[in-house]
Amino acid sequence: MLVCDVLLRPGVTLAEPVPVKFPEGLVHGFLVLRTTDGTAVADGDLIQSARGDQVTSRLVFRFKDGSLRDETAVFSQRQGFRLVRDHLVQKGPTFPHPLDMSIECSSGQVTVRYTDEHGQQKVETERMELPPDLANGIILTLLKNVRPDAVPPTLSMVANTPTKPRLVKLNVSNAGDDSFSTGGMSRKATHYIVKIEIGGLSGLIAPLVGKQPPDTHVWVLGGDAPAFVKSEGPLFLGGPIWRIELTSPVWPKSAVQTK
């Protein structure tokens, strides 16, 4: 869910996959995408199914202006979570740069299809050394499976930049518990902060020119069955801060039937 045109920090040791503590299964969740002032901009669905030890997870947002963000991640969950493949599509007026990015972890092939500033269709294909802790499309799953007192120091991600794909590092930290309520019941969620690391010369220049990528914030309810509560952060390079939250079905009001 993090997208920024940044460079991989050199000299970082590749992390191991996050261990499977809570296996994933069949899920269909309803989501809403809002601006920071609470205005709804898109309706979302999280649709997930499992076959054996392999899970397919699709997160799709349909925007009010007709735009679409659709990401499908396939991952295995034997002892640790490992991404198998990921496919991200974002198109429509909301996105300045329409994008179609595919990742095949077995071959390391990353393919980006995009439209340049002249309206020309372009394709960039690159073979990359993809680490075992690659988090594209599965960050929420990973954060449900880490211990709050032992979050992974870093994860890896292929940044969905408008042109050439780049491998970046994500630094995860625990910001403590925040309170929320459901109905009249008070609850607490662990607040994680996910920061994109920029090393080298790019890291020195970025804050000076206003290109430091904003952090993404994720809240997870712990316990025997951890659950995603909400997140706040950009969904594409240079995009606004959006809030993803759970939502409930709304039924139309119907006339009272009498016998």
ZADO-1210 file (C-alpha; in nm, 4 decimals, padded with zeros to 6 digits):
<atoms>
<atom x="00.0000" y="00.0000" z="00.0000" code="MET" pos="1"/>
<atom x="00.3106" y="00.2342" z="00.0084" code="LEU" pos="2"/>
<atom x="00.4218" y="00.3947" z="-00.3170" code="VAL" pos="3"/>
<atom x="00.7184" y="00.6266" z="-00.3591" code="CYS" pos="4"/>
<atom x="00.9960" y="00.6743" z="-00.6112" code="ASP" pos="5"/>
<atom x="01.2930" y="00.6045" z="-00.3826" code="VAL" pos="6"/>
<atom x="01.6139" y="00.4051" z="-00.3851" code="LEU" pos="7"/>
<atom x="01.7013" y="00.0957" z="-00.1858" code="LEU" pos="8"/>
<atom x="01.9313" y="00.1748" z="00.1017" code="ARG" pos="9"/>
<atom x="02.2639" y="00.0018" z="00.0292" code="PRO" pos="10"/>
<atom x="02.4100" y="-00.2526" z="00.2653" code="GLY" pos="11"/>
<atom x="02.0821" y="-00.3691" z="00.4270" code="VAL" pos="12"/>
<atom x="02.0703" y="-00.7359" z="00.5253" code="THR" pos="13"/>
<atom x="01.7723" y="-00.9156" z="00.3757" code="LEU" pos="14"/>
<atom x="01.5155" y="-01.0120" z="00.6389" code="ALA" pos="15"/>
<atom x="01.3449" y="-01.3469" z="00.6757" code="GLU" pos="16"/>
<atom x="00.9716" y="-01.3900" z="00.6072" code="PRO" pos="17"/>
<atom x="00.7334" y="-01.3050" z="00.8905" code="VAL" pos="18"/>
<atom x="00.6435" y="-01.6324" z="01.0695" code="PRO" pos="19"/>
<atom x="00.2867" y="-01.7587" z="01.0338" code="VAL" pos="20"/>
<atom x="00.1108" y="-01.7172" z="01.3667" code="LYS" pos="21"/>
<atom x="-00.2457" y="-01.6752" z="01.2403" code="PHE" pos="22"/>
<atom x="-00.3084" y="-01.8564" z="00.9075" code="PRO" pos="23"/>
<atom x="-00.5295" y="-01.6739" z="00.6597" code="GLU" pos="24"/>
<atom x="-00.8515" y="-01.8194" z="00.5170" code="GLY" pos="25"/>
<atom x="-01.1805" y="-01.7241" z="00.3542" code="LEU" pos="26"/>
<atom x="-01.2627" y="-01.3534" z="00.3936" code="VAL" pos="27"/>
<atom x="-01.4897" y="-01.0944" z="00.2336" code="HIS" pos="28"/>
<atom x="-01.4602" y="-00.7591" z="00.4055" code="GLY" pos="29"/>
<atom x="-01.6243" y="-00.4273" z="00.3181" code="PHE" pos="30"/>
<atom x="-01.4031" y="-00.1173" z="00.3221" code="LEU" pos="31"/>
<atom x="-01.4337" y="00.2540" z="00.2594" code="VAL" pos="32"/>
<atom x="-01.1618" y="00.4942" z="00.1434" code="LEU" pos="33"/>
<atom x="-01.1864" y="00.8449" z="00.2894" code="ARG" pos="34"/>
<atom x="-00.9957" y="01.1700" z="00.2846" code="THR" pos="35"/>
<atom x="-00.8497" y="01.2908" z="00.6143" code="THR" pos="36"/>
<atom x="-01.1585" y="01.5104" z="00.6673" code="ASP" pos="37"/>
<atom x="-01.3854" y="01.2059" z="00.6441" code="GLY" pos="38"/>
<atom x="-01.5169" y="01.2421" z="00.2881" code="THR" pos="39"/>
<atom x="-01.5720" y="00.9035" z="00.1228" code="ALA" pos="40"/>
<atom x="-01.3989" y="00.8755" z="-00.2163" code="VAL" pos="41"/>
<atom x="-01.4178" y="00.5026" z="-00.2906" code="ALA" pos="42"/>
<atom x="-01.5881" y="00.1796" z="-00.1874" code="ASP" pos="43"/>
<atom x="-01.3672" y="-00.1227" z="-00.1310" code="GLY" pos="44"/>
<atom x="-01.3731" y="-00.4996" z="-00.1025" code="ASP" pos="45"/>
<atom x="-01.1170" y="-00.7358" z="00.0457" code="LEU" pos="46"/>
<atom x="-01.1790" y="-01.0799" z="-00.1040" code="ILE" pos="47"/>
<atom x="-00.9608" y="-01.3662" z="00.0083" code="GLN" pos="48"/>
<atom x="-00.9576" y="-01.7416" z="-00.0455" code="SER" pos="49"/>
<atom x="-00.7183" y="-02.0228" z="00.0495" code="ALA" pos="50"/>
<atom x="-00.6306" y="-02.3455" z="-00.1263" code="ARG" pos="51"/>
<atom x="-00.3888" y="-02.5637" z="00.0646" code="GLY" pos="52"/>
<atom x="-00.1146" y="-02.3388" z="00.1992" code="ASP" pos="53"/>
<atom x="-00.1603" y="-02.0786" z="-00.0766" code="GLN" pos="54"/>
<atom x="-00.3796" y="-01.7713" z="-00.0336" code="VAL" pos="55"/>
<atom x="-00.5173" y="-01.5313" z="-00.2959" code="THR" pos="56"/>
<atom x="-00.6021" y="-01.1866" z="-00.1602" code="SER" pos="57"/>
<atom x="-00.7678" y="-00.9161" z="-00.3716" code="ARG" pos="58"/>
<atom x="-00.8089" y="-00.5569" z="-00.2516" code="LEU" pos="59"/>
<atom x="-01.0129" y="-00.3406" z="-00.4894" code="VAL" pos="60"/>
<atom x="-01.1316" y="00.0202" z="-00.4592" code="PHE" pos="61"/>
<atom x="-01.3923" y="00.1663" z="-00.6953" code="ARG" pos="62"/>
<atom x="-01.3830" y="00.5457" z="-00.6906" code="PHE" pos="63"/>
<atom x="-01.6765" y="00.7787" z="-00.7289" code="LYS" pos="64"/>
<atom x="-01.5126" y="00.9372" z="-01.0358" code="ASP" pos="65"/>
<atom x="-01.4881" y="00.5977" z="-01.2103" code="GLY" pos="66"/>
<atom x="-01.1244" y="00.5304" z="-01.1179" code="SER" pos="67"/>
<atom x="-01.0093" y="00.1852" z="-01.0106" code="LEU" pos="68"/>
<atom x="-00.7342" y="00.0491" z="-00.7881" code="ARG" pos="69"/>
<atom x="-00.7215" y="-00.3298" z="-00.8004" code="ASP" pos="70"/>
<atom x="-00.4438" y="-00.5393" z="-00.6424" code="GLU" pos="71"/>
<atom x="-00.4290" y="-00.9186" z="-00.6232" code="THR" pos="72"/>
<atom x="-00.1560" y="-01.0843" z="-00.4184" code="ALA" pos="73"/>
<atom x="-00.0895" y="-01.4583" z="-00.4028" code="VAL" pos="74"/>
<atom x="00.1206" y="-01.5785" z="-00.1097" code="PHE" pos="75"/>
<atom x="00.2146" y="-01.9007" z="00.0656" code="SER" pos="76"/>
<atom x="00.1825" y="-01.9577" z="00.4401" code="GLN" pos="77"/>
<atom x="00.3775" y="-02.2683" z="00.5288" code="ARG" pos="78"/>
<atom x="00.6024" y="-02.1536" z="00.8123" code="GLN" pos="79"/>
<atom x="00.6472" y="-01.7947" z="00.6997" code="GLY" pos="80"/>
<atom x="00.4466" y="-01.5675" z="00.4712" code="PHE" pos="81"/>
<atom x="00.6085" y="-01.5465" z="00.1261" code="ARG" pos="82"/>
<atom x="00.4746" y="-01.3556" z="-00.1690" code="LEU" pos="83"/>
<atom x="00.4315" y="-01.5665" z="-00.4836" code="VAL" pos="84"/>
<atom x="00.3031" y="-01.2997" z="-00.7224" code="ARG" pos="85"/>
<atom x="00.1354" y="-00.9622" z="-00.7171" code="ASP" pos="86"/>
<atom x="-00.0642" y="-00.7700" z="-00.9786" code="HIS" pos="87"/>
<atom x="-00.1580" y="-00.4041" z="-00.9311" code="LEU" pos="88"/>
<atom x="-00.3781" y="-00.1960" z="-01.1614" code="VAL" pos="89"/>
<atom x="-00.4582" y="00.1698" z="-01.1032" code="GLN" pos="90"/>
<atom x="-00.6394" y="00.3772" z="-01.3643" code="LYS" pos="91"/>
<atom x="-00.8820" y="00.6618" z="-01.4034" code="GLY" pos="92"/>
<atom x="-00.8918" y="01.0369" z="-01.3280" code="PRO" pos="93"/>
<atom x="-00.7750" y="00.9884" z="-00.9672" code="THR" pos="94"/>
<atom x="-00.4371" y="00.8569" z="-01.0806" code="PHE" pos="95"/>
<atom x="-00.2089" y="01.0973" z="-01.2723" code="PRO" pos="96"/>
<atom x="-00.0146" y="00.7985" z="-01.4091" code="HIS" pos="97"/>
<atom x="-00.2211" y="00.4895" z="-01.5053" code="PRO" pos="98"/>
<atom x="-00.0238" y="00.1815" z="-01.4038" code="LEU" pos="99"/>
<atom x="-00.0260" y="-00.1950" z="-01.4465" code="ASP" pos="100"/>
<atom x="00.2499" y="-00.3704" z="-01.2496" code="MET" pos="101"/>
<atom x="00.3095" y="-00.7450" z="-01.2205" code="SER" pos="102"/>
<atom x="00.5599" y="-00.9232" z="-00.9927" code="ILE" pos="103"/>
<atom x="00.6589" y="-01.2891" z="-01.0320" code="GLU" pos="104"/>
<atom x="00.8727" y="-01.3840" z="-00.7350" code="CYS" pos="105"/>
<atom x="00.9905" y="-01.7213" z="-00.8687" code="SER" pos="106"/>
<atom x="01.1599" y="-01.5595" z="-01.1685" code="SER" pos="107"/>
<atom x="01.2204" y="-01.2147" z="-01.0187" code="GLY" pos="108"/>
<atom x="01.0507" y="-01.0570" z="-01.3199" code="GLN" pos="109"/>
<atom x="00.8773" y="-00.7241" z="-01.2639" code="VAL" pos="110"/>
<atom x="00.6758" y="-00.5747" z="-01.5491" code="THR" pos="111"/>
<atom x="00.5381" y="-00.2211" z="-01.5469" code="VAL" pos="112"/>
<atom x="00.2957" y="-00.0974" z="-01.8117" code="ARG" pos="113"/>
<atom x="00.2274" y="00.2734" z="-01.8016" code="TYR" pos="114"/>
<atom x="00.1379" y="00.5814" z="-02.0077" code="THR" pos="115"/>
<atom x="00.4041" y="00.8519" z="-02.0391" code="ASP" pos="116"/>
<atom x="00.3519" y="01.2279" z="-02.0412" code="GLU" pos="117"/>
<atom x="00.2959" y="01.2152" z="-02.4199" code="HIS" pos="118"/>
<atom x="00.0175" y="00.9583" z="-02.3925" code="GLY" pos="119"/>
<atom x="00.2343" y="00.6780" z="-02.5288" code="GLN" pos="120"/>
<atom x="00.2009" y="00.3242" z="-02.3918" code="GLN" pos="121"/>
<atom x="00.5270" y="00.1994" z="-02.2422" code="LYS" pos="122"/>
<atom x="00.6426" y="-00.1334" z="-02.0984" code="VAL" pos="123"/>
<atom x="00.9396" y="-00.1784" z="-01.8635" code="GLU" pos="124"/>
<atom x="01.0509" y="-00.5314" z="-01.7727" code="THR" pos="125"/>
<atom x="01.3283" y="-00.6025" z="-01.5272" code="GLU" pos="126"/>
<atom x="01.4615" y="-00.9070" z="-01.3455" code="ARG" pos="127"/>
<atom x="01.5284" y="-00.8225" z="-00.9829" code="MET" pos="128"/>
<atom x="01.6709" y="-01.0079" z="-00.6841" code="GLU" pos="129"/>
<atom x="01.3520" y="-01.0176" z="-00.4792" code="LEU" pos="130"/>
<atom x="01.4060" y="-01.0834" z="-00.1069" code="PRO" pos="131"/>
<atom x="01.1955" y="-01.3330" z="00.0915" code="PRO" pos="132"/>
<atom x="01.0378" y="-01.0566" z="00.3030" code="ASP" pos="133"/>
<atom x="00.8728" y="-00.8856" z="00.0031" code="LEU" pos="134"/>
<atom x="00.5512" y="-00.7240" z="00.1303" code="ALA" pos="135"/>
<atom x="00.3658" y="-00.6090" z="-00.1837" code="ASN" pos="136"/>
<atom x="-00.0056" y="-00.6627" z="-00.1311" code="GLY" pos="137"/>
<atom x="00.0337" y="-00.8358" z="00.2076" code="ILE" pos="138"/>
<atom x="00.1439" y="-00.5682" z="00.4561" code="ILE" pos="139"/>
<atom x="-00.1826" y="-00.5906" z="00.6520" code="LEU" pos="140"/>
<atom x="-00.1477" y="-00.9689" z="00.6772" code="THR" pos="141"/>
<atom x="00.2099" y="-00.9382" z="00.8001" code="LEU" pos="142"/>
<atom x="00.1228" y="-00.6805" z="01.0661" code="LEU" pos="143"/>
<atom x="-00.1495" y="-00.9085" z="01.2045" code="LYS" pos="144"/>
<atom x="00.1168" y="-01.1746" z="01.2597" code="ASN" pos="145"/>
<atom x="00.3951" y="-00.9803" z="01.4298" code="VAL" pos="146"/>
<atom x="00.4233" y="-00.9473" z="01.8061" code="ARG" pos="147"/>
<atom x="00.3738" y="-00.5833" z="01.9070" code="PRO" pos="148"/>
<atom x="00.6913" y="-00.6017" z="02.1161" code="ASP" pos="149"/>
<atom x="00.8944" y="-00.7623" z="01.8361" code="ALA" pos="150"/>
<atom x="00.7965" y="-00.6031" z="01.5040" code="VAL" pos="151"/>
<atom x="01.0304" y="-00.6757" z="01.2108" code="PRO" pos="152"/>
<atom x="01.2880" y="-00.3960" z="01.1775" code="PRO" pos="153"/>
<atom x="01.2417" y="-00.3838" z="00.8008" code="THR" pos="154"/>
<atom x="01.0371" y="-00.5319" z="00.5187" code="LEU" pos="155"/>
<atom x="01.0966" y="-00.5043" z="00.1447" code="SER" pos="156"/>
<atom x="00.8720" y="-00.3744" z="-00.1322" code="MET" pos="157"/>
<atom x="00.8836" y="-00.3114" z="-00.5051" code="VAL" pos="158"/>
<atom x="00.7680" y="00.0505" z="-00.5307" code="ALA" pos="159"/>
<atom x="00.5031" y="00.1043" z="-00.7963" code="ASN" pos="160"/>
<atom x="00.6634" y="00.4092" z="-00.9528" code="THR" pos="161"/>
<atom x="00.5222" y="00.5340" z="-01.2843" code="PRO" pos="162"/>
<atom x="00.8176" y="00.3964" z="-01.4821" code="THR" pos="163"/>
<atom x="01.1090" y="00.1826" z="-01.3665" code="LYS" pos="164"/>
<atom x="01.0337" y="-00.0438" z="-01.0654" code="PRO" pos="165"/>
<atom x="01.2515" y="00.0093" z="-00.7584" code="ARG" pos="166"/>
<atom x="01.3152" y="-00.2061" z="-00.4541" code="LEU" pos="167"/>
<atom x="01.2750" y="-00.0165" z="-00.1256" code="VAL" pos="168"/>
<atom x="01.2935" y="-00.0928" z="00.2457" code="LYS" pos="169"/>
<atom x="01.0084" y="-00.0350" z="00.4910" code="LEU" pos="170"/>
<atom x="01.0895" y="00.0333" z="00.8544" code="ASN" pos="171"/>
<atom x="00.8112" y="-00.0813" z="01.0904" code="VAL" pos="172"/>
<atom x="00.7769" y="00.0589" z="01.4422" code="SER" pos="173"/>
<atom x="00.5218" y="00.0314" z="01.7207" code="ASN" pos="174"/>
<atom x="00.3713" y="00.3640" z="01.8292" code="ALA" pos="175"/>
<atom x="00.1728" y="00.2151" z="02.1183" code="GLY" pos="176"/>
<atom x="-00.1971" y="00.1469" z="02.1658" code="ASP" pos="177"/>
<atom x="-00.4822" y="00.3763" z="02.0619" code="ASP" pos="178"/>
<atom x="-00.8367" y="00.3496" z="02.1952" code="SER" pos="179"/>
<atom x="-01.1501" y="00.3127" z="01.9845" code="PHE" pos="180"/>
<atom x="-01.4992" y="00.1770" z="02.0412" code="SER" pos="181"/>
<atom x="-01.7542" y="-00.0442" z="01.8722" code="THR" pos="182"/>
<atom x="-02.1036" y="00.0336" z="01.9900" code="GLY" pos="183"/>
<atom x="-02.0592" y="00.1003" z="02.3587" code="GLY" pos="184"/>
<atom x="-01.7545" y="-00.1229" z="02.4009" code="MET" pos="185"/>
<atom x="-01.4089" y="00.0272" z="02.4414" code="SER" pos="186"/>
<atom x="-01.1179" y="-00.1445" z="02.2656" code="ARG" pos="187"/>
<atom x="-00.7492" y="-00.0818" z="02.1930" code="LYS" pos="188"/>
<atom x="-00.5557" y="-00.1259" z="01.8696" code="ALA" pos="189"/>
<atom x="-00.1799" y="-00.1386" z="01.8193" code="THR" pos="190"/>
<atom x="-00.0614" y="00.1571" z="01.6130" code="HIS" pos="191"/>
<atom x="00.2152" y="00.0676" z="01.3654" code="TYR" pos="192"/>
<atom x="00.4128" y="00.3229" z="01.1656" code="ILE" pos="193"/>
<atom x="00.5583" y="00.2124" z="00.8322" code="VAL" pos="194"/>
<atom x="00.8347" y="00.4395" z="00.7046" code="LYS" pos="195"/>
<atom x="01.0106" y="00.4188" z="00.3687" code="ILE" pos="196"/>
<atom x="01.3863" y="00.4325" z="00.4162" code="GLU" pos="197"/>
<atom x="01.5820" y="00.6510" z="00.1750" code="ILE" pos="198"/>
<atom x="01.9570" y="00.6115" z="00.1959" code="GLY" pos="199"/>
<atom x="02.2558" y="00.7691" z="00.0289" code="GLY" pos="200"/>
<atom x="02.2396" y="01.1007" z="-00.1557" code="LEU" pos="201"/>
<atom x="01.8662" y="01.0589" z="-00.2263" code="SER" pos="202"/>
<atom x="01.7988" y="01.0448" z="00.1461" code="GLY" pos="203"/>
<atom x="01.9867" y="01.3689" z="00.2098" code="LEU" pos="204"/>
<atom x="01.8145" y="01.5592" z="-00.0694" code="ILE" pos="205"/>
<atom x="01.4562" y="01.4354" z="-00.0320" code="ALA" pos="206"/>
<atom x="01.3600" y="01.6372" z="00.2822" code="PRO" pos="207"/>
<atom x="01.5125" y="01.9511" z="00.1335" code="LEU" pos="208"/>
<atom x="01.3034" y="01.9359" z="-00.1852" code="VAL" pos="209"/>
<atom x="00.9817" y="01.8208" z="-00.0203" code="GLY" pos="210"/>
<atom x="00.9944" y="01.4654" z="-00.1546" code="LYS" pos="211"/>
<atom x="01.0344" y="01.2739" z="00.1697" code="GLN" pos="212"/>
<atom x="00.7701" y="00.9988" z="00.1427" code="PRO" pos="213"/>
<atom x="00.5024" y="01.0303" z="00.4113" code="PRO" pos="214"/>
<atom x="00.4658" y="00.7510" z="00.6644" code="ASP" pos="215"/>
<atom x="00.1791" y="00.5042" z="00.6553" code="THR" pos="216"/>
<atom x="-00.0066" y="00.4340" z="00.9801" code="HIS" pos="217"/>
<atom x="-00.1832" y="00.1026" z="01.0429" code="VAL" pos="218"/>
<atom x="-00.4000" y="00.0028" z="01.3403" code="TRP" pos="219"/>
<atom x="-00.4439" y="-00.3671" z="01.4284" code="VAL" pos="220"/>
<atom x="-00.6676" y="-00.5138" z="01.6975" code="LEU" pos="221"/>
<atom x="-00.4724" y="-00.7857" z="01.8778" code="GLY" pos="222"/>
<atom x="-00.5837" y="-01.0950" z="02.0650" code="GLY" pos="223"/>
<atom x="-00.6643" y="-01.4508" z="01.9573" code="ASP" pos="224"/>
<atom x="-00.7988" y="-01.3293" z="01.6218" code="ALA" pos="225"/>
<atom x="-00.6129" y="-01.0098" z="01.5157" code="PRO" pos="226"/>
<atom x="-00.8048" y="-00.7772" z="01.2860" code="ALA" pos="227"/>
<atom x="-00.7219" y="-00.4772" z="01.0692" code="PHE" pos="228"/>
<atom x="-00.8971" y="-00.1648" z="01.1994" code="VAL" pos="229"/>
<atom x="-00.7784" y="00.1207" z="00.9763" code="LYS" pos="230"/>
<atom x="-00.4817" y="00.2704" z="00.7934" code="SER" pos="231"/>
<atom x="-00.3754" y="00.6166" z="00.6804" code="GLU" pos="232"/>
<atom x="-00.1263" y="00.6877" z="00.4037" code="GLY" pos="233"/>
<atom x="-00.0788" y="00.7465" z="00.0286" code="PRO" pos="234"/>
<atom x="-00.1730" y="00.4808" z="-00.2257" code="LEU" pos="235"/>
<atom x="00.0409" y="00.6150" z="-00.5099" code="PHE" pos="236"/>
<atom x="00.3435" y="00.8342" z="-00.5754" code="LEU" pos="237"/>
<atom x="00.2642" y="01.1930" z="-00.4802" code="GLY" pos="238"/>
<atom x="-00.0891" y="01.1000" z="-00.3814" code="GLY" pos="239"/>
<atom x="-00.2898" y="01.2394" z="-00.0893" code="PRO" pos="240"/>
<atom x="-00.3190" y="01.0806" z="00.2528" code="ILE" pos="241"/>
<atom x="-00.6233" y="00.8537" z="00.2510" code="TRP" pos="242"/>
<atom x="-00.7857" y="00.6579" z="00.5318" code="ARG" pos="243"/>
<atom x="-00.8970" y="00.2961" z="00.4841" code="ILE" pos="244"/>
<atom x="-01.1611" y="00.1805" z="00.7300" code="GLU" pos="245"/>
<atom x="-01.3996" y="-00.1082" z="00.7790" code="LEU" pos="246"/>
<atom x="-01.7622" y="-00.0364" z="00.6935" code="THR" pos="247"/>
<atom x="-02.0964" y="-00.2100" z="00.7380" code="SER" pos="248"/>
<atom x="-02.3744" y="-00.2737" z="00.4833" code="PRO" pos="249"/>
<atom x="-02.6512" y="-00.0138" z="00.4717" code="VAL" pos="250"/>
<atom x="-02.9978" y="-00.1481" z="00.4016" code="TRP" pos="251"/>
<atom x="-03.2666" y="00.0570" z="00.2215" code="PRO" pos="252"/>
<atom x="-03.5598" y="00.1661" z="00.4292" code="LYS" pos="253"/>
<atom x="-03.8649" y="-00.0394" z="00.3402" code="SER" pos="254"/>
<atom x="-04.2305" y="00.0132" z="00.4135" code="ALA" pos="255"/>
<atom x="-04.3728" y="-00.1851" z="00.7028" code="VAL" pos="256"/>
<atom x="-04.5711" y="-00.4781" z="00.5704" code="GLN" pos="257"/>
<atom x="-04.9025" y="-00.5479" z="00.7260" code="THR" pos="258"/>
<atom x="-05.1090" y="-00.8641" z="00.7008" code="LYS" pos="259"/>
</atoms>
